[in-house]
Amino acid sequence: MAPTPHIAIERDKRVALFTGAYNHVVDGVSLTLNRLVSYLECEEIPVHVFAPSVDDPPIEHAGTMTDVPSFNMPGRPEYQISFGMSPRVFQELEQFKPTIVHIATPDFLGLQALKYARKRNIPVVASYHTHFSSYLAYYRMQKLEGAMWAYLRWFYERCEHLYVPSNSMANVLKEHGIDKGIELWPRGVDVRLFNPSKRSMSWRRDHGFADDEIVVSFISRLVVEKGLDVYADVLQKLKDAGKNVRALVVGSGPAEDMLRERFPRAHFLGHLEGEELAKAYASSDLFLFPSTTETFGNVTLEAMASGIPTLCADATGSSSLVVHEKTGYLAIPGEIDSFVDYALCLVNSLEKRQEMGLAARTEAETYSWRRILGKIDSYYDHILTPAPSGDGLQGPSPSRMTTNGLAITP
């Protein structure tokens, strides 16, 4: 007699999300998590976010949020560091009665959330948004790297799943002994908003660009760990070689003054959103992003969707997005000459820029936000409705994950 198929009985799904960035700063973490919450609420899944905030947050956040006590990060006051849960926060968490806890930042708040959930036998999942070790070098804190990896191993070992944005980031984590429950959760892109059709010569002229200038864009937060020094050096070498290039910088941050001093003729647009941001991408000719600290690279994907060839560092994040010599180029991290050589290939050939831009757009179209956000919901279901071992109906295996044709194998 054939075995009776297992029928999972779905448990109540109520998600408590803990994060260090949600509405107080505009970055990839906060924007991604807001999209996730919006998606879950559209699916009628209750979500309650616990995160630090500020008096006048730049993001009108999605969903229900409780702000936690926090203070300005030393040296980077635009970021908040949470003290953890106050009695008021704890009471709101208790009243919400989560059935799954999702931790996006393994800080003190995340640690408290982990302990809270484990004490009550609530399943815990985590998502990996920040490549912590790569940041240490920029702040001369390399001596802390060993202790940091030890803590992260301890933390994520206690989570059912760890959602990572790229194959390359998953491989880095595995190299450091973090391999339990890894599932792939790449980021998506709005291909209707970020679109080659948004290219506008009138927009370029209105912003002071000559028709024959090759616009090399940098679009991100203006902080040193994004590789701004490399961007500046590459632009200078291109100018020294007599190339008719012009810098377009979109974003804001503490390193803006340094860039303005290096490139007084560069066009700085500050923080942009929506249609204006889409026009900035599509109206440039080359996207140069030397950052080595990305876990994914949202801006790279947006540039690709805009039909722009991308020149990025061959590092975590970008290396999982850019198809070398097809949609753009991957240069040796920190090696100025490597970036310059590839930049010259694009600067010297309109045909190459157009060919790679078209391929980049085609690649970006595989990253549908709805499909990608739905993966997280399915991962939640896998945890909340686990099939008995041996019935052949287990959910995604942590040893092999696939999405959009990408795969991780041990």
C-alpha positions as CSV (number, residue, x, y, z in Angstrom):
1,M,0.0,0.0,0.0
2,A,1.3,3.4,-0.9
3,P,2.1,5.6,2.1
4,T,-0.4,8.3,2.9
5,P,0.9,11.7,1.7
6,H,1.8,14.2,4.4
7,I,-0.6,17.1,4.6
8,A,0.9,20.1,6.4
9,I,-1.4,22.0,8.7
10,E,-0.4,25.7,8.4
11,R,0.3,27.4,11.6
12,D,-0.7,31.0,12.3
13,K,1.9,33.2,10.6
14,R,2.8,36.4,12.5
15,V,6.2,37.9,11.7
16,A,8.2,40.0,14.2
17,L,11.0,41.7,12.2
18,F,14.0,43.1,14.1
19,T,16.4,45.4,12.1
20,G,19.0,48.1,12.7
21,A,17.8,50.1,9.7
22,Y,14.2,50.6,8.6
23,N,13.1,54.2,8.3
24,H,15.9,56.4,9.7
25,V,18.3,56.0,6.8
26,V,17.8,55.4,3.1
27,D,20.0,52.4,2.2
28,G,19.7,49.0,0.6
29,V,18.8,47.3,3.9
30,S,15.9,49.6,4.8
31,L,14.5,49.7,1.2
32,T,14.6,45.9,0.9
33,L,12.9,45.3,4.2
34,N,10.2,47.9,3.5
35,R,9.5,46.1,0.3
36,L,9.3,42.8,2.1
37,V,6.9,44.1,4.7
38,S,4.7,45.6,2.0
39,Y,4.6,42.3,0.2
40,L,3.7,40.3,3.3
41,E,0.9,42.7,4.3
42,C,-0.5,42.5,0.8
43,E,-0.6,38.7,1.4
44,E,-2.5,39.5,4.7
45,I,0.4,38.3,6.9
46,P,0.7,40.3,10.1
47,V,4.1,41.9,10.5
48,H,5.5,44.1,13.3
49,V,8.8,45.8,12.8
50,F,11.1,46.7,15.7
51,A,13.9,49.1,14.8
52,P,15.6,52.4,15.8
53,S,14.2,55.6,14.4
54,V,14.7,59.4,14.4
55,D,12.4,62.4,14.9
56,D,12.0,63.1,11.1
57,P,12.7,59.8,9.3
58,P,13.5,60.1,5.6
59,I,11.4,57.0,4.8
60,E,7.6,56.7,5.2
61,H,7.9,53.2,6.4
62,A,5.6,50.2,5.5
63,G,3.6,48.4,8.1
64,T,3.5,48.7,11.9
65,M,6.7,49.7,13.5
66,T,7.8,50.2,17.1
67,D,10.9,52.4,17.6
68,V,13.5,51.0,20.0
69,P,15.8,53.1,22.2
70,S,19.0,54.1,20.2
71,F,21.9,56.5,19.9
72,N,23.9,58.0,17.1
73,M,26.7,55.8,15.8
74,P,30.1,57.4,16.7
75,G,31.6,58.9,13.5
76,R,28.5,58.0,11.4
77,P,25.7,60.0,13.1
78,E,23.3,59.2,10.2
79,Y,23.1,55.6,11.6
80,Q,21.4,54.6,14.9
81,I,22.6,51.9,17.2
82,S,19.9,50.3,19.3
83,F,20.1,49.8,23.1
84,G,17.8,46.9,22.8
85,M,14.3,46.3,24.1
86,S,12.8,48.6,26.7
87,P,9.8,47.4,28.8
88,R,7.5,49.3,26.4
89,V,9.0,47.5,23.4
90,F,8.9,44.1,25.2
91,Q,5.2,44.7,26.0
92,E,4.3,45.4,22.4
93,L,6.2,42.3,21.3
94,E,4.3,40.2,23.8
95,Q,1.0,41.6,22.7
96,F,1.8,40.9,19.0
97,K,2.5,37.2,19.8
98,P,4.8,36.4,16.9
99,T,5.0,32.8,15.5
100,I,8.2,33.5,13.7
101,V,11.0,36.0,14.5
102,H,13.1,37.4,11.6
103,I,16.4,39.1,12.6
104,A,18.0,41.3,9.9
105,T,20.8,42.7,12.1
106,P,22.8,40.7,14.7
107,D,23.2,43.7,17.0
108,F,22.2,43.9,20.6
109,L,18.5,44.2,19.6
110,G,18.9,41.2,17.4
111,L,20.6,39.3,20.2
112,Q,17.7,40.1,22.6
113,A,15.2,39.0,19.9
114,L,17.1,35.7,19.5
115,K,17.0,35.0,23.2
116,Y,13.4,36.0,23.5
117,A,12.4,33.6,20.7
118,R,14.4,30.6,21.8
119,K,13.1,30.9,25.4
120,R,9.5,30.7,24.0
121,N,10.3,28.1,21.3
122,I,9.5,30.5,18.5
123,P,11.4,29.7,15.3
124,V,14.1,32.3,14.3
125,V,15.3,33.2,10.8
126,A,17.9,35.7,9.9
127,S,18.8,37.6,6.7
128,Y,22.3,38.8,5.9
129,H,22.4,42.4,4.6
130,T,25.8,43.8,5.6
131,H,29.3,42.4,4.8
132,F,30.6,43.2,8.2
133,S,34.2,42.0,7.8
134,S,34.8,44.2,4.7
135,Y,33.8,47.3,6.7
136,L,36.4,46.7,9.4
137,A,39.4,47.6,7.1
138,Y,37.9,51.0,6.3
139,Y,37.8,51.8,10.0
140,R,41.1,50.2,10.9
141,M,39.5,47.6,13.1
142,Q,40.9,44.5,11.4
143,K,42.0,43.1,14.8
144,L,38.3,42.6,15.6
145,E,37.7,40.3,12.6
146,G,38.3,37.0,14.4
147,A,36.0,37.9,17.3
148,M,33.4,39.2,14.8
149,W,33.3,35.9,12.9
150,A,33.1,33.9,16.1
151,Y,30.1,35.9,17.2
152,L,28.4,35.5,13.8
153,R,29.0,31.8,13.8
154,W,27.4,31.5,17.3
155,F,24.5,33.8,16.3
156,Y,23.5,32.2,13.0
157,E,24.0,28.6,14.3
158,R,20.9,29.4,16.5
159,C,18.7,30.4,13.5
160,E,16.6,28.0,11.4
161,H,17.4,29.8,8.2
162,L,19.9,32.4,7.1
163,Y,18.9,34.2,3.9
164,V,21.8,35.5,1.8
165,P,21.5,37.8,-1.2
166,S,24.1,36.2,-3.5
167,N,26.0,33.0,-4.2
168,S,29.3,34.9,-3.6
169,M,28.2,36.0,-0.2
170,A,27.1,32.5,0.7
171,N,30.5,31.2,-0.2
172,V,32.2,33.8,2.0
173,L,30.1,32.8,4.9
174,K,30.8,29.1,4.3
175,E,34.5,29.8,4.3
176,H,34.1,31.2,7.8
177,G,32.2,28.2,9.1
178,I,28.6,29.6,8.7
179,D,26.7,27.1,6.7
180,K,23.6,26.1,8.6
181,G,20.3,26.7,6.9
182,I,21.6,29.0,4.2
183,E,19.0,29.9,1.6
184,L,19.4,32.2,-1.3
185,W,17.3,35.4,-1.3
186,P,18.6,37.8,-4.0
187,R,17.2,41.3,-4.4
188,G,14.8,42.4,-7.1
189,V,14.4,45.4,-9.3
190,D,11.5,47.4,-10.7
191,V,12.1,46.9,-14.4
192,R,9.2,49.2,-15.3
193,L,10.8,52.1,-13.4
194,F,14.4,51.4,-14.2
195,N,14.2,51.1,-17.9
196,P,16.3,52.1,-21.0
197,S,13.3,54.1,-22.2
198,K,14.0,56.7,-19.4
199,R,17.2,57.8,-21.2
200,S,16.8,61.5,-22.0
201,M,19.1,63.8,-24.0
202,S,17.1,66.8,-22.8
203,W,17.7,65.6,-19.2
204,R,21.4,65.5,-19.9
205,R,21.4,68.9,-21.4
206,D,19.4,70.4,-18.6
207,H,22.0,69.1,-16.2
208,G,24.9,70.6,-18.1
209,F,26.2,67.5,-20.0
210,A,27.3,68.0,-23.6
211,D,26.0,65.5,-26.1
212,D,29.4,64.1,-26.9
213,E,30.4,63.7,-23.2
214,I,30.6,60.1,-21.8
215,V,28.8,60.2,-18.5
216,V,30.3,57.9,-15.9
217,S,27.9,57.6,-13.0
218,F,28.3,56.6,-9.4
219,I,25.0,56.1,-7.6
220,S,25.1,55.1,-4.0
221,R,25.5,56.5,-0.5
222,L,28.7,58.7,-0.5
223,V,30.8,56.8,2.1
224,V,34.4,55.7,1.8
225,E,33.6,52.0,2.0
226,K,31.8,52.2,-1.4
227,G,35.1,52.7,-3.2
228,L,34.8,56.4,-3.8
229,D,38.6,56.8,-3.9
230,V,38.8,54.2,-6.7
231,Y,36.0,55.9,-8.6
232,A,37.8,59.3,-8.3
233,D,41.2,57.8,-9.3
234,V,39.7,56.1,-12.4
235,L,38.0,59.2,-13.6
236,Q,41.1,61.2,-13.2
237,K,43.2,58.7,-15.2
238,L,40.6,58.7,-18.0
239,K,40.7,62.5,-18.1
240,D,44.5,62.4,-18.1
241,A,44.3,60.1,-21.1
242,G,42.3,62.7,-22.9
243,K,39.0,61.0,-22.7
244,N,35.9,63.1,-22.8
245,V,34.3,61.8,-19.7
246,R,32.2,63.5,-17.0
247,A,31.3,62.4,-13.5
248,L,27.7,62.0,-12.4
249,V,27.3,61.4,-8.7
250,V,23.9,60.6,-7.2
251,G,23.6,60.2,-3.4
252,S,24.7,61.9,-0.3
253,G,26.9,61.2,2.6
254,P,30.0,62.2,4.6
255,A,32.4,61.7,1.7
256,E,30.7,64.1,-0.6
257,D,33.2,67.0,0.2
258,M,36.1,64.8,-0.8
259,L,34.6,64.0,-4.2
260,R,33.6,67.6,-4.8
261,E,37.2,68.7,-4.2
262,R,38.5,66.1,-6.6
263,F,35.9,66.9,-9.3
264,P,34.7,70.5,-9.3
265,R,33.1,69.9,-12.7
266,A,31.3,66.7,-11.7
267,H,27.5,66.9,-11.4
268,F,26.2,66.2,-7.9
269,L,22.5,65.5,-7.8
270,G,22.2,64.4,-4.1
271,H,19.6,61.8,-3.1
272,L,17.1,61.0,-5.9
273,E,14.1,58.7,-6.0
274,G,11.5,57.5,-8.5
275,E,11.5,58.9,-12.0
276,E,14.4,61.3,-11.4
277,L,16.6,58.4,-10.2
278,A,15.6,56.3,-13.2
279,K,16.5,59.1,-15.6
280,A,19.9,59.5,-14.0
281,Y,20.7,55.9,-14.5
282,A,19.4,55.6,-18.0
283,S,20.9,58.9,-19.1
284,S,24.5,57.9,-18.1
285,D,26.8,55.9,-20.4
286,L,28.7,53.8,-17.9
287,F,28.0,52.8,-14.3
288,L,31.2,52.5,-12.3
289,F,30.9,50.9,-8.8
290,P,34.2,49.8,-7.2
291,S,32.6,48.8,-3.8
292,T,33.9,45.6,-2.2
293,T,31.5,45.8,0.8
294,E,28.2,44.8,-1.0
295,T,26.3,41.6,-0.1
296,F,24.3,42.0,-3.3
297,G,24.5,45.4,-5.0
298,N,21.0,46.9,-5.5
299,V,22.4,49.9,-7.5
300,T,24.3,47.6,-9.9
301,L,21.0,45.8,-10.7
302,E,19.2,49.1,-11.1
303,A,21.9,50.2,-13.6
304,M,21.6,46.9,-15.5
305,A,17.8,47.3,-15.7
306,S,18.4,50.8,-17.1
307,G,20.4,49.3,-20.0
308,I,23.8,50.6,-18.8
309,P,27.0,48.6,-18.9
310,T,28.4,48.1,-15.4
311,L,32.1,48.2,-14.3
312,C,32.3,46.8,-10.8
313,A,34.8,45.2,-8.4
314,D,35.1,41.5,-8.7
315,A,33.9,41.0,-5.1
316,T,30.9,39.8,-3.2
317,G,27.6,41.0,-4.5
318,S,28.6,42.4,-7.9
319,S,30.3,39.2,-9.0
320,S,26.9,37.4,-8.8
321,L,25.2,40.0,-10.9
322,V,27.6,41.2,-13.6
323,V,28.3,38.7,-16.3
324,H,31.9,39.5,-17.1
325,E,32.5,40.6,-20.7
326,K,28.8,40.2,-21.5
327,T,26.8,42.7,-19.3
328,G,29.9,44.6,-18.1
329,Y,33.2,44.0,-16.5
330,L,34.6,42.8,-13.2
331,A,37.8,44.5,-12.2
332,I,40.4,43.5,-9.7
333,P,39.3,45.1,-6.4
334,G,41.3,48.2,-5.5
335,E,43.5,47.9,-8.7
336,I,43.1,51.2,-10.4
337,D,44.8,50.1,-13.7
338,S,42.4,47.1,-13.9
339,F,39.4,49.5,-13.7
340,V,41.0,51.9,-16.1
341,D,41.7,49.2,-18.7
342,Y,38.1,48.0,-18.7
343,A,36.7,51.5,-18.6
344,L,38.7,52.4,-21.7
345,C,37.1,49.4,-23.5
346,L,33.7,51.0,-22.9
347,V,34.7,54.6,-23.3
348,N,36.3,53.9,-26.7
349,S,33.4,52.0,-28.2
350,L,29.8,53.1,-28.4
351,E,29.0,49.8,-30.0
352,K,30.4,47.9,-27.0
353,R,28.4,50.1,-24.6
354,Q,25.2,49.5,-26.5
355,E,25.8,45.7,-26.8
356,M,26.6,45.3,-23.1
357,G,23.7,47.6,-22.0
358,L,21.2,45.5,-23.9
359,A,22.6,42.3,-22.4
360,A,22.5,43.9,-18.9
361,R,18.8,44.8,-19.4
362,T,18.0,41.2,-20.4
363,E,19.8,39.8,-17.4
364,A,18.1,42.2,-15.0
365,E,14.6,41.2,-16.2
366,T,15.0,37.8,-14.5
367,Y,15.0,39.5,-11.1
368,S,11.2,40.0,-10.5
369,W,10.5,41.5,-7.1
370,R,7.3,39.6,-6.6
371,R,8.9,36.2,-7.2
372,I,11.9,37.1,-5.0
373,L,9.8,38.4,-2.1
374,G,7.5,35.3,-2.4
375,K,10.6,33.1,-1.7
376,I,10.8,34.5,1.8
377,D,7.1,33.7,2.4
378,S,7.7,30.1,1.2
379,Y,10.7,29.8,3.5
380,Y,8.6,30.9,6.4
381,D,6.0,28.2,5.4
382,H,8.7,25.6,5.3
383,I,9.6,26.4,8.9
384,L,6.1,26.7,10.2
385,T,4.8,23.6,8.5
386,P,7.7,21.2,8.4
387,A,7.1,17.8,6.8
388,P,8.1,14.7,8.9
389,S,11.5,13.3,8.0
390,G,11.5,10.6,5.5
391,D,8.2,11.4,3.7
392,G,10.0,12.9,0.7
393,L,8.2,16.2,1.1
394,Q,10.9,18.3,2.9
395,G,11.3,21.9,1.9
396,P,14.3,23.6,0.3
397,S,17.6,21.8,1.1
398,P,20.2,24.0,2.8
399,S,22.9,22.2,0.8
400,R,21.6,23.4,-2.6
401,M,19.6,26.5,-3.3
402,T,18.5,27.8,-6.7
403,T,16.7,30.9,-7.9
404,N,16.7,32.7,-11.3
405,G,19.1,30.0,-12.6
406,L,21.6,30.6,-9.8
407,A,22.7,27.7,-7.6
408,I,24.8,27.1,-4.5
409,T,26.4,23.7,-4.1
410,P,28.5,22.6,-1.1
